């Protein structure tokens, strides 16, 4: 059996239309306002991050998960615990912070995230790949564990992407710009 469900699940629902106004309804788990006017936060175990050669792909993610799982097992044998972080998600981006001190460890706008997936075999793992900076071609894969919420978290990131994409389209429309789905949004005012 071939495993094709490794990408974000929101693409499966992209043809659903809501009854009101013909808009799209992807059966999201959060009200749009939660991600547009605030953020969603999860406490997860942070296995770490590793540089990767490609900006996307399940194979890239799977290799990163395997590598960091091994490192975690070594640390566990040495008596170290996997650190917990607060992962916050909004239309602005994704941030990792210490849950006690609230010190931000990593923060990335959504347009720098090139891939996000939860592991359908080992369901507690999920990850995303980011481009380190607009000037760099270096990509890093971040790997996390959550006993029961890995799929929900990837869906939340997918929902944030969808909402940010729609906000960008509206912004371009109201400013008289012609919107092209192939346009790169690296310099959009929404991501400043």
PyMOL commands that set and color helices and strands:
alter all, ss='L'
color gray80, all
select helices_A, chain A and resi 9-13+32-36+58-77+110-112+150-174+189-191
alter helices_A, ss='H'
color red, helices_A
select strands_A, chain A and resi 40-52+84-89+93-97+104-109+113-118+125-131+139-145
alter strands_A, ss='S'
color yellow, strands_A
deselect
rebuild
show_as cartoon
